[in-house]
Amino acid sequence: MASETTPAAIVTGGTKGIGRGIAHGFARAGYKVLVVSRNGAEADAIAAEIGGGASGLAVDVADPESVEAMAAKAVERYGSIDVLCANAGVFPAAKLGEMTAADFDHVIGINLKGTFLSVSAVLPAMKAAKRGRIVLTSSITGPITGYPGWSHYGASKAGQLGFMRTAAIELAPFGITVNAVMPGNILTEGLDGLGEEYLAKMAASIPMRRLGSVDDIAAAALFFASDAAGYITGQTIVVDGGQVLPESAGALEAMDA
């Protein structure tokens, strides 16, 4: 989005996978990027990799004091917070009957509560500037689809969208938009151990016959952050190569017939 000075973006969970891709994407687009991670050394390393004025910061998004310090540090370093990409998330698998209350609280605390806390922390700076873009990384899992072992993850991602819609209403008078990107299966280092055969099966379930890239997600986040999306708030973009469209495996077979 336009700014009198070089715009600044915070990317939580910015050291791996989609978050790392988003951080790189915003840097390429001319943003100063604050790369946020629980591991400060990793955040600094990715910031150095990105260059262009990027910097790293150790933050626990589930801790109110930590995210308040994050917002303060962003303003101190860059003078503004133009964009928040609330991307931090965890997805440990545990099926019902085995999942503990602590397992559930851990995922909800980072994925959903962490979103709330991160958004809350940047509001003073954005309200003072009378502008801001907030982009949430949700998922197709939860809002649209389900997967065994991820009931807590799905709940957190569906919860983000419920939070987004009311937040968008409340923040609209301040020139702040709140939107969400909903990735499908994205090729990241987290899939490295699954093997080529498994990855091929994943790609075969997608009409576009490939897994998404982190750049695909970064492009959607950059659109929501842009002036072109200035009149869009409370909305979602599904970035999944058509993954959620087939009503059955037969639909994919008919596509190839």
N, C-alpha and C positions, 0 to 999 in steps of 0.2 A: 504494500500500500504506500501511497505517497507520503512523504514526510519532508520537513524543511531541512533536516539533516539525514545522514545515513540511517535508515530504519534498523531497529533492533528486534530480534526474535529470540524467545526462550524456547528451547526444545527439551522437554523432560524425557527421560529414558533415551537420551540422545547418543549413546555409545554403541548400540548394537542394532542390527536389523533395520526395521522400518524407521526407528528414531534416528539412526545414523544417516540413513538415506535422506530423511527430511532435513537434517542439519546441513548436509552437503548441498541439497537443493536450494535452501534459503541462502546459503553463502554464495552459490553461483549466481543467484538472482540479485546480489548486492547487499544483503542484510549482514549486519553484525550479529553473530549467533552466540548465545550463551548455552553451551552444551551441559546439560544437567544429568547427573547420575549419582547413585549411592556411593559409587567408587570414584573418589576425586582424581586419582591417578589416571584412571581410564578416561574420565572426562577431559582432563588436560591433554592426554594423548590424542584423542579425536579432534580436539580444538586445534592442536598443532598440525594435524593431518589436513584439516580444513583450511587453515590459514585465514587471511583476509580479516583479521581483527577478531576472530572467534576466540572464546576463552571457555575454560571448564569450571565447574563448581560441583562440590559434593553436597547433595541434598537428599533428604528422606521425605518424599512427597506425602507420606502418611503422618508427618509430624508438623503441626501448625507453626511452631517456631522456626523450623527449618525452611519452610516455604516462604515465610515472611522474610527471612534473611535472603532467600533467593531473589525476591522482588527488589529488595533494597540494594543488593549487589548489582543487579541488572541496571537499575537507575544510576547507581554510582559509576559503573563502568561505561555505560552507553548514553546516559541522559534521558532515556525513554524506554518504554516497553510497548512496541507497536504491535507485536504478535506474540501470543502464547500458543504453542503447540503442546497440548496436554497429551503426551504420548506414553508416559511411563505405565507399564503394566506387567503382570506376571501371569503365567498360565500353567501351574502345576496340575497334573492330572490326578483325580481321585474320584472313584465312583461312589454313589450314594450307598450307605451302609458301611463304607470304609472311611469316607470323608469325616473329619472331626470338626467340631465347632471352631477350633483354632485354625484349621485349614481354610474354612469358609471366611472367617474374619480376616485372615491374612490377604486373601485375594480381593475381597471387598474393600479392605482398608487401603490398599495401594491403587487398585483400578478405579474405584468409584469415589471413596472418600478422598483419595489423592487428587482426583479431578476437581472436586469441590474446593479443596484447600488451595490448590494451585490457582484456580480461577479467582477465588476470594483474595488471594495475596496480590494479584496484579491489578485489581480493580482501582485502588487509589490512584495509581499512576495513569491508568487509562481514562478514568473519569476526569482527572485534572486536565488531560490533553483533549478531552471530548472526542476521542476516537480510539479504536482498538479492534483487533481481530483475534478471536479465540477459536482455535481449531482443535477438536477432540479426535483422537484416534479410537474409534469404536471397533466394530467387527461385524461380519455377517453372522458370526456365531453368537446366539443369544437373541438379537433382534429379529433374525430371519430363520436361521438354521440352528440345529443342535448337534452335539457330538458327545459320545459317552466319555465320562470323566471330567467334563467341563461345565457341570451345572452351575458351579460357583462363578466361573469365568463368564458364562453366558448371562447370568444374572447381573454381573457387574457391567457388562457391555450394553445390555438392554437398559440398565439403570442410568447409564451415561446419557442415553437419548431422552429419557424422561427428564433428567436434570437439565439438559440442553434446551428443551422447549420452553420451560419456565424461565430459565436464565436469559434466553433470547428476548423474551417479553420485558423482563425487568431492566435489561441493560440497553435496550433499543433507544431510550431517550438520551443516552449518553454517547450515542454514535458508536456503540460497541456491538459487533455481530458475534454470534456463537453458532458454529456449524460443526458437522462431524463427517469424517471420512470413514467408510466401512470397508476395510480390506477383506478380500477373499484369501485364497492360498497364495502367499507371497514367498518367493525364493529368498531366503536369508540364511545366515550361517547356522541358525538354529535347526535347519533341516539337514545339515551336512551328514549327520550320522544315520539317516534313514535309508540310504542306498539308492542307486540309480533306478532299480526296478520299482521301488515304492514311489519315487518321484514321478516316474513315467505313468503309474496308475493315477496319481493325483492329477497330472496334466490331462490324462484321458477323460477325466470327469468334467472338464471345462470346455465349453464350446469353442473357445479360441485355441484350445489344445496347447496351452503353455501356462506355467505358473506366472504370476505377476512379478514385477520387479519393484524394488524399493523406490526407484525413480517414478514408477506409475503412481505410487502413493504421494510422493513429494509433489508431483505435478498437481494433484487434486488439492493438497494443502495450500500450495502457492496460489491456486485459483481463488480459494476462499479468502486468502490474505490480500488479494489484489483489489484495486479500485473497481475492476470489472464486476466484482461480487459485492459491491457496496450496498446494494439493495436486497441482498439475500441473507436471511438469518433464520435460525431454527431449522435448518435443512440438512439433509444427508446426501452424500454421493457414495454409491456402491461401486467399488473398484475391484471387480472379480472376474473379468473376462467372460461374463455370462454364466458363472458357476451356479447361481441360484435359479436359473431359468428353466432347465429341463424338469419336466414333471416325473421322469423316471429315466433309468438307463436306456430304455427303449427309444426315448426321444433323441438321444445321442446317436443311437444306431440308425435311426431313420434319417438323421442329418447326413450320414455318410452313405446312405443307400443310393 
